[in-house]
Amino acid sequence: MTSRRKFISNSILAGSSLLIAPSWVNGLLAQSNTNDDFVKQAKELHKQILTLDSHADTPLWMSNKKYDFEQNNSSLQGSKVDLMRMQEGGLWSVFFAVFLGQTELTPENREKAYNDANNIFDLINTKINQNIQGAALAYEPEDALKLKKLGKRAIYLGMENGFPIGLDLSRIAHFYKKGARYITLCHSWNNDICDSSTDKNGKIHEGVSAFGEKVIAEMERLGIMSDVSHISEDSFADVMRLSKKPIIASHSSARAICDHPRNLNDEQLRQIAYNGGVAQLCILSDYVKAPTPNPDYDAAMQIFSAKYPVWEKLTPEQRDSAVVEYYAIEAKYPGDLATVKQAIDHLDHMIKVTGIEHVGIGTDFDGGGGLADCADVSQLYMLTAEMLRRNYTESDIEKIWSGNFIRVFAENRKAIK
């Protein structure tokens, strides 16, 4: 079955002008706008505590001419995060991912990925620094709380996929200077650093490569967190063996609840806890529950993929047409999204395995994340409302929303201070 994951690349979104939310999306937004006591309490709690989302792919939208980070962009089908909706949902800080899709491991592709990553970092810096009053770029663990006291949202940067590093270790320091504070070691396919959990062609390194070992050591030297989301089990075992600092899984859920290779099994969760790290709950529906079979959607996507096999070769006009066709398919065959209750089932299980000190939340908004009753960042308090409904204490909720992740972030920064 076709998975509804990160689909639209930066090049596809760039300049697209026909991204209108279909009626079913607005319906999802409306159906979860409840006003029970737990929701009211959650909204108030989000004003008081520091909330942090460890993974959102919002930079994918920033080159789109219709997207304005300061405004509410809910009319753009697929857009999940902007400043106004962060304020509405009570999200105070977020890691924006500089995402690069994986291509063949050639010198030309490595160089292109490096240049593309630089362009995305520069774009984010430009957009966030354009006289935005309500948000600022952040670099250190304490910055988020400092900005919250000023009434501002903190925007941190991570890099999803170490592919732009190529085979040049000096690029890690370069991306650190650009603002990267974690690097997801690989994405959906193997790269020069390690094997992926979802590469259909199988392993090429049997875990972390010899070059990847040097990458991890250099990241630790600089104070950049190692992110194990997306990596294979063999790669995970190697990272645990190599790491001298706590690691993160920026957006991964529990495999015991939803058997998907992108999720973490119980032994991996225990190892993260032993390492002192943190596993961040991902709310991408396919990782929360097994997708309901949708053969009509699958058939439509097969036709679509055959029509547009190589995005890089499309003209801007063809890309605009492809985007419209893709979202038409999504609107016609929306699927059965997971719920907040099902997502918090994962959190319950993760806490049972690791303890309350080693979990957090990384939504993967703008990269596929979203639930039937938590469709975008404006509804993020719905996760907290469900925690309150299950008798989580306010202290525990604050640990989940930021305390645990900030602790790991600070541990990784100690060596350079």
C-alpha positions, 0 to 999 in steps of 0.5 A, a space after each residue: 500500500 502506498 504510504 502518505 509520507 513526505 512527498 512534495 520536495 522543495 523543488 516541487 513546492 517552489 512557485 506552485 500557485 494552485 494549492 487550495 485546501 479541499 473541503 475534507 481538510 477543513 472538515 477535519 479541522 472543524 471536527 476536533 474543535 472541542 471545548 471540553 474541560 480537558 481542552 480548556 486546561 490544555 490550552 491554558 497549560 500551553 501558555 505556561 509551559 515551554 512546548 517544543 516540537 522536535 521535527 517539522 518540515 516547514 522549510 519545504 513551504 518557504 520557497 512557495 510564493 503563496 506561503 507567508 510564515 507570519 500568516 495563517 496558511 491553512 488555505 494552502 493544502 498540505 501546509 501545517 505550520 506557520 506563526 499564527 497557527 503556532 500561537 493558536 496551538 500553543 507551540 513555543 519552539 520547533 526544530 525546522 528540518 533542512 530536508 534533502 531527499 536521497 539520490 544516487 551516491 555520485 560526486 555530482 549528486 553529493 555536490 548538488 545536495 550540498 548546494 541545495 542544503 545551503 540554499 535552504 539554510 539561507 532561505 530559512 535565515 532570510 524568512 525568519 529574519 524578515 522583521 518577524 516580531 513573533 519569532 526568532 532563530 535559536 541556537 542554544 538550549 536556553 534560547 527557547 525559554 528566553 524567547 518565550 519570556 519575550 513572547 516570541 517563538 523559537 525556531 531551531 534548525 536540524 538537517 534531515 539526511 546527512 547526504 549533503 555532508 557527502 564525503 567531506 567532514 569539514 561540511 559538518 562544521 559548515 552546517 553547524 555554523 549555518 545553525 544545524 543542531 541535529 542531523 538525521 543520519 539518513 532518510 528513506 534510502 541508504 547514504 554514505 553515513 549509514 543504512 536506512 530502515 526503509 531502503 528497498 535495495 537492502 544494506 550497503 554498509 551493514 550499519 554505520 559506515 567507516 566514514 559514518 563513524 567519523 561523522 558521528 565523532 565530529 558531530 559530538 565534538 561540535 555539539 550536534 545531536 545524532 538523530 536515529 530516526 529513519 536509520 536501520 536496526 544495524 545502524 542504530 546498534 552502531 550508533 549506540 555503540 559509538 555515541 558518547 553523548 545522548 542521542 535523539 530519535 526526532 520523530 519515531 513512534 513505538 513499533 510494538 503499537 504499530 509494526 512499521 520499520 520506521 518505528 522503534 522496537 522496545 529494545 531500541 527504546 530501552 537503549 535510548 533510555 540507557 544512553 540518556 537520550 530521548 525518543 520523540 513521538 511522531 504523529 504521521 498516521 501510517 506510523 501511528 496505526 496500520 493504514 486501512 487498505 485503500 486500493 483506489 488511492 494506490 491505483 491512482 498513485 501508481 498512475 500518477 507516479 508513472 506520469 511524473 517519474 523524475 521530478 528533477 526533469 519536470 518544467 515549472 509548469 509540469 510541476 504545478 500540474 503535478 502538485 494539483 493532480 497529487 492533491 486532487 488524489 489526496 482529496 478524492 481518497 483521503 484515507 482513514 487517519 489515526 486519532 490523538 487517542 491512538 497516538 497517545 497509546 504510543 506515548 503510554 507504551 514508550 513511557 512504560 518501556 523507558 520511563 517518563 524522562 526519555 520521551 517527547 514529541 516530534 510531529 513531522 508536520 509538513 512532512 506527512 504528520 497529522 491526525 484526524 483530530 490534530 490536523 495541524 499545529 493549531 490543534 497541538 493542544 489536543 495531544 495535551 488534552 488527551 494526556 490530561 484525560 489519562 491523568 498525566 501530571 502537569 510536571 510530566 507533560 512539561 517533561 514530555 513537551 520540552 524538558 527531556 529534549 532540552 536536557 539531551 540538547 544541553 548534554 550535547 552542547 556541554 563539550 563546546 562551552 
